[in-house]
Amino acid sequence: MSKLTDIAPRDFSLHPPRIAPDYRSSLSRGPIHKPIGFATTMTEATGPTFGHDVLGPNDHDLLINHAVDGGSAIGPRIMVHGVLSDGDGRPVPNALIEVWQANAGGRYRHKKDAYLAPLDPNFGGCGRVITGEDGSYSFRTVQPGAYPWPNGGNDWRPAHIHFSVFGMAFSQRLITQMYFEGDPHIALCPIAQSIPDAAAIDRLTARLDMEATVPMDIRAFRFDIVLRGRGATLFENQLEGT
């Protein structure tokens, strides 16, 4: 186990600025004052907690967890898997991971999503899974589509899946998103490109994993999540990476 002095220092130069001009909404929404810290109380540090019994049998399978009458979601079938670990490479077991995404056409099941792509009646776009003793997780879904957003004249978000990782209490929640290797929109997206370090963007990019792909059925992508350290995954709500 590492000593406190062995913890990798935080490198804030790897994280996006609070205000990125090309990401236009950050001009009005980005904080202009220094953050204020508040001490954590016992209530925040110890609860509420999550148990294995809160998961349904199909929560990890977005292909069918919203389907009706034996149907299945429409689109390229994929499996996403990986390992949740700390900065020293130790697995983090029994952690709740929630995911949500747009459908294969790039549309979310949300009343405020007005994109012209159709909704899929058999796809809800959300799921959850608990990591195993070895920190591993996996879920099935469809590969989400890119979609336009009102930032500039012709901006599109790369295909991505949102991840929420819970610790031992609700306040211990980290949020990030996963891109797919080879997507040309990553280099064009003002949100992704607000991250000033190419290696940090690369750590948000899942790799095609042909060894885990099921022939004639489903492609696999690998996305490992590191909670902190020099190789930490970038988390949107904790820009220091913890």
C-alpha positions in Angstrom: 0.0 0.0 0.0 1.3 3.4 -0.9 2.2 6.0 1.7 0.4 9.3 1.6 3.6 10.9 0.3 3.7 8.4 -2.6 0.4 9.6 -4.1 1.0 11.0 -7.5 0.7 14.8 -7.5 -2.2 16.3 -9.4 -1.3 17.9 -12.7 -3.9 20.5 -13.4 -2.4 21.3 -16.8 -4.0 18.0 -18.1 -7.5 19.2 -17.3 -9.7 21.5 -19.3 -10.0 25.2 -18.2 -13.2 26.2 -16.5 -13.9 28.5 -19.4 -13.1 27.3 -22.9 -14.2 29.8 -25.6 -14.8 27.2 -28.3 -17.2 25.5 -25.9 -19.6 28.4 -26.0 -21.9 27.6 -23.0 -18.8 27.6 -20.7 -18.6 31.3 -21.3 -21.8 31.8 -19.3 -21.8 28.7 -17.1 -18.1 28.3 -16.2 -17.2 29.5 -12.7 -15.1 32.7 -12.5 -14.2 32.5 -8.8 -11.9 30.1 -7.0 -13.7 26.9 -5.7 -14.7 26.9 -2.0 -14.1 23.8 0.0 -16.4 22.4 2.6 -15.5 19.8 5.2 -17.3 16.4 4.7 -19.7 15.4 7.5 -20.2 11.9 8.8 -23.5 11.6 7.0 -22.0 12.5 3.6 -19.0 10.1 4.1 -21.1 7.1 5.1 -24.3 7.1 3.2 -26.5 6.5 1.5 -25.0 3.2 0.3 -25.9 0.8 -2.5 -26.3 -2.9 -2.3 -26.3 -5.7 -4.8 -30.0 -6.2 -4.4 -30.9 -2.9 -6.1 -29.9 -4.3 -9.5 -32.4 -6.0 -11.7 -31.4 -9.1 -13.7 -31.2 -7.1 -17.0 -29.8 -3.8 -15.7 -26.4 -4.6 -17.4 -28.0 -5.4 -20.7 -29.2 -2.3 -22.5 -30.1 -4.4 -25.6 -33.1 -5.8 -23.8 -33.7 -4.0 -20.5 -36.2 -1.6 -22.1 -37.4 -3.9 -24.8 -41.1 -4.9 -25.1 -42.5 -8.3 -26.3 -39.1 -10.0 -26.6 -37.7 -7.2 -28.8 -34.1 -5.9 -28.9 -32.6 -2.5 -29.4 -31.8 -1.4 -32.9 -28.2 -0.7 -34.0 -24.7 -2.1 -33.9 -24.5 -4.6 -31.0 -21.5 -4.0 -28.7 -20.2 -5.1 -25.4 -18.2 -2.7 -23.2 -15.9 -4.1 -20.5 -13.0 -3.1 -18.4 -11.5 -2.9 -15.0 -12.0 -0.2 -12.3 -8.7 0.3 -10.4 -6.9 2.8 -8.2 -3.7 4.7 -9.0 -1.6 1.7 -7.9 -3.4 -0.7 -10.2 -5.4 -2.4 -7.4 -8.9 -3.4 -8.4 -11.9 -1.7 -6.9 -14.6 -4.3 -6.2 -18.3 -3.9 -5.4 -18.5 -0.4 -7.0 -21.7 0.7 -8.7 -21.3 1.9 -12.3 -24.2 3.5 -14.0 -24.2 4.3 -17.8 -26.4 6.3 -20.1 -26.3 7.1 -23.8 -28.0 8.1 -27.0 -29.5 5.4 -29.2 -27.9 4.3 -32.5 -29.3 7.3 -34.3 -27.8 9.7 -31.8 -31.0 10.6 -29.9 -31.6 10.4 -26.1 -34.9 9.2 -24.6 -35.5 12.6 -23.1 -38.4 15.0 -23.6 -36.0 17.9 -24.3 -34.0 16.0 -27.0 -35.4 17.4 -30.3 -32.9 15.9 -32.7 -34.6 14.6 -35.8 -33.3 11.0 -35.4 -36.1 8.6 -34.4 -36.5 7.1 -30.9 -36.1 3.3 -30.6 -39.1 1.9 -28.7 -36.9 -1.0 -27.5 -34.0 1.2 -26.1 -34.1 3.1 -22.8 -30.5 4.2 -22.9 -29.4 3.5 -19.4 -28.1 0.6 -17.2 -25.9 -0.2 -14.3 -23.5 -2.9 -13.1 -21.5 -3.7 -10.0 -17.8 -4.4 -10.3 -16.5 -7.9 -9.5 -13.9 -8.8 -6.9 -11.2 -8.3 -9.6 -12.7 -4.8 -10.4 -14.1 -6.0 -13.7 -17.4 -4.9 -15.2 -19.2 -5.4 -18.5 -22.5 -4.5 -20.2 -24.2 -4.9 -23.5 -25.6 -2.1 -25.6 -25.8 -0.6 -29.0 -23.1 1.7 -30.3 -24.5 5.2 -29.9 -24.6 7.6 -32.9 -23.1 11.1 -33.1 -25.5 14.0 -32.8 -25.6 17.8 -33.5 -25.6 20.3 -30.7 -26.2 24.1 -30.7 -22.7 25.3 -30.1 -21.6 26.6 -33.4 -22.9 26.4 -37.0 -22.1 22.7 -37.5 -20.8 21.0 -34.3 -21.4 17.3 -33.6 -20.7 15.3 -30.5 -18.7 12.2 -31.0 -20.4 8.9 -30.2 -20.0 8.5 -26.4 -21.3 6.7 -23.3 -21.6 8.5 -20.0 -20.3 6.7 -16.9 -21.1 7.4 -13.2 -18.9 5.6 -10.7 -20.1 5.4 -7.1 -17.9 4.8 -4.0 -19.1 3.8 -0.6 -21.4 6.8 -0.3 -23.5 9.0 -2.6 -21.1 11.9 -2.3 -18.3 9.7 -3.6 -19.5 9.9 -7.2 -17.3 10.4 -10.3 -18.7 11.1 -13.8 -16.9 10.7 -17.1 -17.6 9.7 -20.7 -16.2 7.2 -23.0 -15.4 7.7 -26.7 -14.7 5.2 -29.4 -11.3 4.8 -31.2 -11.2 6.1 -34.7 -14.1 8.5 -34.4 -13.2 11.6 -36.5 -15.5 13.8 -34.4 -13.3 13.6 -31.3 -10.7 15.9 -33.0 -13.5 18.3 -34.0 -15.5 18.4 -30.8 -15.0 21.6 -28.7 -15.9 19.7 -25.5 -13.4 16.9 -26.1 -10.8 19.3 -27.4 -11.1 21.6 -24.3 -8.8 18.9 -22.7 -5.3 20.3 -23.4 -3.5 17.0 -23.2 -3.9 14.4 -26.0 -2.9 11.6 -23.7 -5.8 12.5 -21.4 -8.2 12.4 -24.3 -6.8 9.0 -25.3 -7.6 7.7 -21.8 -11.2 8.5 -22.5 -11.2 6.4 -25.7 -12.2 2.8 -25.7 -10.4 0.3 -27.9 -11.8 -2.4 -30.1 -11.2 -5.7 -28.4 -11.4 -8.5 -30.9 -10.4 -11.2 -28.4 -13.6 -10.5 -26.4 -15.8 -10.0 -29.5 -18.3 -12.8 -30.0 -18.3 -14.0 -33.7 -21.5 -13.3 -35.7 -23.0 -11.6 -32.6 -21.4 -8.7 -30.9 -18.3 -6.5 -31.0 -16.4 -5.7 -27.8 -14.7 -2.5 -26.7 -12.4 -2.2 -23.7 -12.5 0.8 -21.3 -10.5 0.7 -18.1 -11.2 3.3 -15.5 -8.5 4.6 -13.1 -9.6 6.6 -10.1 -6.5 8.7 -9.5 -2.7 8.9 -10.1 -0.7 9.9 -13.2 -2.8 7.7 -15.4 -6.2 8.7 -13.9 -9.3 8.9 -16.1 -10.6 12.4 -16.4 -13.7 13.0 -14.4 -16.0 15.8 -15.3 -17.2 16.7 -11.7 -13.7 16.2 -10.1 -11.2 17.9 -12.3 -8.4 17.1 -9.9 -9.0 13.4 -10.8 -9.9 12.0 -7.4 
